[in-house]
Amino acid sequence: MSASRDGSVVEGSVVEEAQGREERRSALRDLLPAIERLRGVREVVWAGGDRNENGSINVRYPIYDRDTEKVMEVCNGGALTDVDYRRTLERRGGHGLGSQAPDLVALARDSDEELTVALLTWMMRSERFSEGEVAASLENGALVSLLDRLRELYDM
């Protein structure tokens, strides 16, 4: 989509949409080996949480491996990012925007490309505000489920 001269939003051309879809397919294709390695992850290692000599406590944080970091890059600023994910989620029923986190594994079963990409973006952006969101999605299988859904949608 793009903005017209008067600021209203107009639909992007069919060519632009096809190019965007192919760019997303290509990015996912590049992630396939990483996704396979992440498939069995059920525990993420955390660091920090220890007490310093002065009595302060270091904040705990997850240690992500290179595969997870690669997925995070592509889904948080890369080709598999919905920059308007909040608007998309609001329009699509508010998934992830309320006080209760959605069941992403269940949503992944039936979501279309737009919702799947928005949920992946939401997951990655949530990490900034609640460290460990990506770790939780790895441990409960939601991250791989959403990526698998894209794989199905892209016939890979």
Residue pairs with C-beta under 8 A, 6 or more apart in sequence:
1 9
1 10
1 11
1 12
2 9
2 10
2 12
3 9
3 10
4 10
12 20
21 113
23 79
24 79
24 80
24 113
24 117
24 150
24 154
25 154
25 156
26 79
27 74
27 78
27 79
27 80
28 80
28 147
28 150
28 151
28 154
28 156
29 156
30 74
31 70
31 71
31 74
31 147
32 151
32 156
34 66
34 67
34 68
34 70
34 71
35 67
35 71
35 144
35 147
35 148
35 151
37 67
38 67
38 68
38 71
38 138
38 143
38 144
39 144
41 68
41 138
41 139
42 138
42 139
43 139
44 62
44 63
44 64
44 68
44 132
44 135
44 138
44 139
45 62
45 63
46 60
46 61
46 62
46 63
46 132
46 135
47 60
47 61
47 62
47 63
48 58
48 59
48 60
48 61
49 57
49 58
49 59
49 60
50 57
50 58
51 57
51 58
52 58
59 131
60 131
61 131
61 132
62 131
62 132
62 134
62 135
64 72
64 134
64 135
68 134
68 138
71 143
71 147
72 124
72 127
72 134
74 80
74 81
75 81
75 117
75 120
75 121
75 123
75 124
76 121
76 124
76 125
76 127
80 117
80 120
80 121
80 150
81 117
81 120
81 121
81 124
82 88
82 114
82 117
82 118
82 120
82 121
83 121
85 117
85 118
85 119
85 121
85 122
85 125
86 97
86 122
88 114
88 115
88 118
89 95
89 96
89 97
89 115
89 118
89 119
89 122
90 97
92 114
92 115
92 118
95 102
95 107
95 115
95 118
95 119
95 122
96 102
96 119
96 122
96 123
96 126
102 119
104 119
104 123
104 137
104 140
104 142
104 145
104 146
105 140
105 141
105 142
105 145
107 115
107 119
107 146
108 116
108 119
108 142
108 145
108 146
108 148
108 149
109 145
109 149
111 119
111 146
111 149
112 153
113 150
113 153
116 146
116 149
116 150
116 153
117 150
119 146
120 143
120 146
120 147
120 150
123 133
123 134
123 137
123 142
123 143
123 146
124 134
126 133
127 133
127 134
134 143
136 142
137 143
138 144
